Amino acid sequence: MSDPSTENQPEPEELHSPAPPAAEADAAPVETPSETASSLVQRVSEALRAEVAKVIVGQDEVVTQCLAALLASGHVLLEGVPGLAKTLLVRALAAGLGCEFKRVQFTPDLMPSDVTGTTWYNLQSGAFHLKRGPIFTSLLLADEVNRTPPKTQAALLESMEERQVSIDGTTHDLPVPFMVFATQNPVEQEGTYPLPEAQLDRFLMKVLIGYPDPEEEVGILRRHHEGFRTSDLESAGIQAVADAGVLLQCREAIGRVVVEDGLLRYISSLVRITRDSPHLLLGASPRAGVALLQCGKVMAAMRGRDFVIPDDVKELTCPVLRHRVVLRPEAEIEGTSPDTIVRGLVARVEVPR
């Protein structure tokens, strides 16, 4: 079977040799004495947004959600029809971070070892060697993740939660940072394997990508008319404006964002109300509340604040909850969407003053 990654695989290595060192967390700091931790996050996020905008026209909400997930150390499920630049978006983020990117096309015959890697025995040296799979990267694009059987989908579970992968009984750490962007097509369901709830719950957000508006689409056509090619990011002039060390500094800063008790109760109420809705068969888990808390802190820091307000939480409620709730069959028949239910429930929860 051919290699599922678009990148060349690294040479096999001895199984018990140390993993490649992660990027140093104490890289040259970008925070200045007069700059607060939150303004650092704001500056880095805006710099990354500017680099992504060199190749992505519009989609401001999508870019914001992906940046928030990146800063929150979460994973993203991207849903949209083909041709909406999902792959290009992830490649642009990787280029802006100066980190490694790999893409795996998920197919019905893909095996777990095609993603994680495998070990083999060298008769000449008398030692086991590890051939690392494409999962050993910083940003992994799992393209059309719902087209591969559950056994292969499960290969991502450990890596997404623990940031490590087990191969033949040996655990290997993944690079820092490590993030999964998985895509799926919402219209072609034949020959697909819906992601189980346990897998969906590993994604911090489910981000929906829609068609661009008329002016944005004209801008896309203009760029391609002027010679832009999606296969050649270098010509777009994307520069690495951060690295793993800066990203870790941002995450540490986000951890210091203040959240009042009233906001904690508000987040708890948002999650708990989904469990009582007559339209939902399954409500959000406590992990969803943790995700809302983290996303609220990220949004506050991205706006240069060191404290969370209700709007920070409300802005990302749909991306965080839409894949964590299950509609009742009658609601699906009526054409009701999870977003409609979630927005209605959010409107019923009293906002803290």
N, C-alpha and C positions, 0 to 999 in steps of 0.2 A: 504493500500500500504506500502511496506517495506521502511525503511529509506534509502534514496539514498546515504548517506555518509558512507564511510567505517569506520569512527570513531564513537564511541558512542556519542550520543547527550548529551549535558549538561542538568542538571535538569531544569525544567521550573522555571521561575522567575517572579516576579511581573512586570507588564507592565511598571509601572512608576518608578521602581527602577533604579538607575544609572547604565549605562553600565559598564562592567569591564574596569578598567583603562588601557589605552594604555601604551605601554612600555615607560619608562621615556626617554625623549630626552636628558637629561643631564647625561646619563650613563657615566661611567669612560672614559674620552677621551683617544684616542690612539695616538693623534698627539703630537709629541715632539717638544720642542722649535726649534730644528734644522731642522724640517721636514716641508716642504711646504704643503699647502692644497692639491695640485694636487698629490704630492707624497703619501699622505695619501690614496687617492682614488686608486692610482696605487697599493699600498701595500695591501689594503683590497681586491681589485679585483683579484690580483694574489693569495692571500691566499684562497679565495673562489674557484678559478679555480683549485688549488691544491687539495682541498677537493673533488670537483666534480670528478676530475681525478681518485680518488680512486675506483670509481664504473663505470665511463663512459670512454670507450676506444676511443680515437680519438675525432671526431666531434668538433675540435677546433673552427671552425667558428661559429657553432651553439651555443657553450658555450659562446663565446665572445658576440654574439648578445643577448643572454638571460641575461648575466651579465649587458650589457649596458642598457637593458630595465629595469632591477631591479634598477639600480642606477639612471635611469631617471624617476622613479616612473611611469612607463608605464605598459601596458598589452601586452601579446604575444599570437598570434594565431600560434600554432604549427601544421604544416601539414606534414604528412608522413604516409607510410603504417604501419600496425600493426607490432610490434616486434622490433622497433628501439629505445626503451628505453626512450620514451617521459615521461612516468610517473616516471621512475627512475631518470631522470634528474631533474625534479621538486622536487622530494623527497630529492635528494642530496643537492639541493640549500637550501631547508628549513632546513635540518640538519646542513649545514654550517653556517646558520644564527641563529640557535637555536630557530627558530620560529615554530608556529603551521602550520600543513599542513592537508588539507582535500581534498578528491576526490569525485566528483559527477559523476555518470554514467548517461549521458543524454539519455533518451529513449522517444519514442512517447507518452507514457502515463504520463510523468513527469509533475507535476503541479508547478506553480510559488511558492506556499507555501512550496513545498518540498525543494526548494532552499533557500528561504528567512526566512521561519519559519511562525508561526501562533500564534494567541492568543486564549485563551479559558477561560471560566468563571467558577470559583470555587464556587459552591453553598454554601459550608461550610464557606469559608472565606469571600464570598461576594465581591471578587475582581477579576479583569482580570489578567491573567498571560501570559507571553510570553515564548513560546518554540522556542529558537533560531535555525535557520536552519544552514546548513553547510557553508553558505556564511560568517558567523561570524568567520573568520579565517584570518591568514596572507597571506598564499599562497593557493589559491583555484585552483584545477585542474578540469576544466569543460571538461570531457572526451567525445569525439564525440558530440560536441556541436550542430552540424548540424542535429542531429537525433531527436531533440525535436522540437515541433511546435513553431512558432514565439511568441506566447503568453508567453511561458516559457523562450525563448531566451531573450525576453524583460525584464525579471526579473533581468538580469545582467546590463541593461543599466544605471540605476541610480547609482548602486554601483560602476561601472567602472568609471563613470564621476565624481560623487560627493563624493565618499567614504562614502556613507551612504545608508541606505535602509529604505523604508517606509512600515510599516505593519499596516494595518487597520487604516490608517490616522496618525500614530505616526512615527516620524523619529528617527532612531537609528544610531549612529556613528559606523563605522567599525574599526577594530584594525589598529594600525600603526606598521609596514607597512601593506598595503593590495594590493595584486596583483593577477590578474587572468591569468592563463595559460589555454587556450582553445585548444583542439586538434580536428582535423578532418582528415578523410581518403580521399585521393584524387582519389581513384579508385572506391569505392563503392558508387554510387549515388542513387540507388534505395531506396525509403523510407526515403530520407533526405529532409531537408528544408534549402535551401541555405540562408546563413546569409544576411540580408538586408544591404544596403550601410551604413545606420546609425549605425548599429552594428559593421560592419567592421571598420568604421572610428574611433571607440573607441580603437582599438588595435594600440599600438604604432608601432608594427612590425608584419609582417607575416614571420615566420621563417620556411624554408623548410629543412626537415631532410631527407637525402639520405642514401643509403646503405654504410657501411664502406668499406674501401679499403681492399685488401687481407690480408695485414699484421695486420691491426686492427681487422679483423674478426678472425684471428688466435689468437690474444691476448684475444678476448672475450671468445673463446672456452677454452683457457688455464686457464683463471680465473675460469670458471665454472668447469673445470676438477679438479682444486685445491680446490673446495668446496664452491665457492662463490654462494650465493643465493640472488636473488633480493629482497626477502621478509625479509631479515635480514641485514639491513644497519649497525647495530651495529658491526657486525663482520668485516665490512670493515674499521672500525676505523675512521669514519668521525667525526670530532670535530667541535664544534661551534667556528668559528674564528672571528665572529662579532655578533652584536645584533642590536636591533632597534635604540638604541642611536648612535652607530657607523655609521649605515646606514644613519641616518639623518645628521650626521656630514659630511659624504661624499656628500650628496645632497646639503648641504649648500656650500661646497667647489666647487662643479660643477657650482653652480650659480654665482661664482666669476670668472669663466673662461672668458678671454677677447675675444671678437669677433669684428673684425674690420668691418667698414661699407662695405668694398669691399666684405667680406664674406657674409654679409647680402644680398647684391645685388645678389651675386652668388646663394644663396639659393632661393631667389625669382625667379631668372631666371630658375632654375631647375624645380620649381613648375609650373611656368607660361607656359613653353614650352610644358608641357604635355597637356595643354588645346587647343593647336593649332595643335596637331598631327593629320594627316588624318587617322591614324590607331586606334585612340582612340575615343570612343563614349563619355567618361567622363574622364576629367582630374582631377588632384589632387586639393584638397581644400586648403584654407589658413591654416587649421589645419595641413595639411601635411608639410607645411613650418615650422611651429612651432615645429613639431616633428623632422624634419631634423636639425633644430637649436639645439634642446636639445640633440639629438644624437651626433652631432658634438662636443659639449662641453663635453659630457661624454667620447667620444673616446679620446679627447685631454687629459683629466684628467687621464684616464686609462693608458695613455702613459707617465704620469708624467709631462705634460706641462700645463701651465696656459693660453695658447692661442690656438685658433683653426686655423688649416691650411686646405686647400681644400681637402686633402686626408682624413681627419677625416670625412668630410661630404660625400664624394664620396663612402667611404667604406660601409656605411649603406643606401645608396640611394635605392637599390633594396628592402631590407627588409621593408623600410618605405613606399615605393610607390607602390609595386607590388599589394597590395590589395586595393589600393585607386584609381586605374585607371580601366576603363572598355573597353575592346577591342571591336572594331566593329565586327559584325558577319562575314564579309568576312575575317578578319584577323584571327579569330578563326578557320574558315574552312581551312585556309592555314596552320594551326598548329603553328602560331606565339604565343609566350608566352609573358606575360607582362614584364618579365625580359629582353627579347630581345629588346622590344620597349624602355624600360627605359634606358638600356645601350646605345642604339643608340642616344637617345635624350641627355643624359649626355655628350656624346662625342661631341655634337654640341655646347655646352655651353662653352663660353670662361672662362678659369680659371683665377682668379685674381692673380696678381703678388705681 
